Amino acid sequence: MGCEKNNNSDSRQIKTIIFTSLVAIIVLYLFSSFPGLYRSLEGLQSAKRVSFLNDVSDYLFIAVGNYGFERGRVNVVLNDSGPVEKMEANRKFIIKRRNEGDGSLSKALKSLSEIDLPGSEKKIRQVKKIQDQINELRQKTNKDLVVPQSLRKQGLATIWFAAMTKYIESIEALLVTISIDISDADGVISRYSSLKHEVLALRNTAGPEMSILSATILSQKPIKAELIEKIEKLHINTLQHFKNIAAICQGFSKPDIPNALNQLKQSYFSNYLAYRNEILPLAKVGGPYPYSQAEFLSHGVNALKEISHFMDVIVLETKSYAANNLNENRRQMIFQGVSSAGSLLVVFLIMFYINSKVISPIGRLTSILRKFSKKQLGLDVPFLKEDNEIGEMAKAVEIFRQKSIELDEDNRLLKLAEAEKEKLISELQKALKEVKTLSGLLPICAQCKKIRDDKGYWNTLEAYIEQHSDASFSHGMCSECSDKLYGNEDWYIEMKKKNDYE
């Protein structure tokens, strides 16, 4: 019983040690892999947020670009004194840009309503508030765009330009808030955001300068001093924006943005700037101009189109980066998850392998050993053919079984011998009880047949034998003595005759 308890205890201890070790390995692995999984999950969430906000940023960026074109072209048309019929292309251009701007802004505002972006609520309310004013102004300008200049409301162009500038600035303020949030999460996106802001700033300085000069050509009047000063400031800012954009673009490895910047520089500096520099001195005296307003404006519009194209390239580039970054984080998350799951699976497979190859065999051998201890020696020992430690244990158990069988056989034979011995002893003891042996030289009287004992007393033969053995005497008389004693008696003679007859 004590041996069985020890076997059970040893088996449980082995299992406990092995499983505790494996559980400890799993726990340690989970603890070691948790930071990586957490970072991957955090990176994926950050990439999702960056991608989402970048889409919103692109929507706002596109909206600002289109509203800039709408602002400038409406201003040009309102100041144009030419035939209304020739303004049809401009009106279509305005409608197209307006619709694209409104669509992009609507998508941005809808997306922003789905998330919590600190600092954005106030700016969104400001955009919507100005949006209502712009819609009212659009209704007024729509009427003036289809009537001759003499029928247009005086000062509407100035009101329109100021209101649209305020509208664009409110959207840009919202764009800045989004860019700050993105920049905190991703440095590359931060550079793209900086580039977007510089391009918007370029659009906001180059466009108004073109509009002022275009309107001056149409008016055929000398430009006002404050407008000359404004043009000079706008031009200085434009040149600075080009420098800033060039500096930012130096850090990009892909050629799309640098190539688009070169096209923009070619259009602005080689094509538009020459016309601008020739027109500006003449505008101070009110002409005459070597070029028509339409020709001058076409070069300016081409430059603005290149700015628009540059903005489109930036949008595509940022979308591509954000998408690739999101996909990379997803791959990292999947890889980390699969790696962790795979490693955990390996640990479980190791546990299963150890259980099937070590713990279970040890348990079976322990069970067999317990049964052997209960003398159930007819069972076969498993794993005898295994060429490993389990096989060695099985062989040891088999040796134990064989030795137990041999010992049982020896015990059986020993018991038989013991039984025979006990039987013989019993028989001898029984014989000793029945017989007492007289030995030695007995002094006996030659006459009376008395025997002398060790103390020197003479005892009758009967008394001596009864004293020194288990025998007792019953007295009788032999025939010779009977004849001597009763031979002359008639009754004796008669009895003897009768006995002899029978």
C-alpha angles and dihedrals in degrees: 000000000000091000091051091051090050092050091050091048093048092049092049091047092052092049092046093050094048096044092043089052092049093046089050089052091051093048092047091048092050091049092048094046096042095079091051092047091046092050091048091049091045090048091049092049090047091048090050091051092046091049091048095047091043089057089051090047090051091050090052091043091053091045092053091048093052093043089052090057091045092050094050098042094047089050090051094049094047089053094043114107094189128107115302091229091065090057094065094095090050091050091053089048091051093049092049094050092044093052093047091048094048092047093051093045091049091053091048094050092046091051092048090054088063097059140045108246113176113235095012102099096072092046092048091052089050092052092049092047093053089042090065090053092048092052090055091048091048090058090052095045091046088063094047093048091068100044132071117271092253090064096047123105111262116244093013092118091056092046091047095049093048093047093048091048090053089047092051091046091053090053090047090052089055089047090054091053090052092045091053091053091048093045091056089058103037129025095198092053086048090061091048089050091051089050091050092052092049092050091049089049089050090050090049093053102036095044099053091046090055092047093051093050092044091052090047091055090051093049094053087211131116113272117250119255094240090054091050089053090047092050091051092050092046091050093049089050090047092055091048091051090053089054092048092048091050091051092050093046092057090075096058118098097195115082099220098086096041090048092049089049091053090052090049092050090048092052095045104037101031100036114020102030094059090056092044093052091049096046098045098069090046091050089062090064098033098253153236093224126205090216134049121244090250093053093047091045092050090060090047091048090050089054090049090048089055088051088051091048090049089052090051091052090051090050092050091046094050091045090051093048093046091048093047091046091050092047091048091051089048090051090048091049092047091045092048092046094046090044092051093044090046092049090047090049089051090052090050090047088051089050090049091047093048090046093050096039102034117009098041094045090047089049092050093046090047090051091048090048091052090052090049088053086057089054094254089140097152093081121105119241113236127218094033090135094051111115097214143067091294088055090050090051090049090051089050090051090049090051088051089051093050092046090048090052091049091046091049090051091049090048090050092051091043090052091050090051091047090050092051090047092050090048093051092047090049092051092047091048089050090050091048089053090053098042134042113189121225114209140166134047113317118203106223130179111249091215110037097019094232117154125224116227129212091273094055097254120135114231131183115259091249094051094048095050093046089051096050100037142030091254123113131192133236112192124235139145131249121227095252093054091043091054092049093048104037104015094115095048118104096218090053093049090048092048093048091051090051092049092048090050093052 
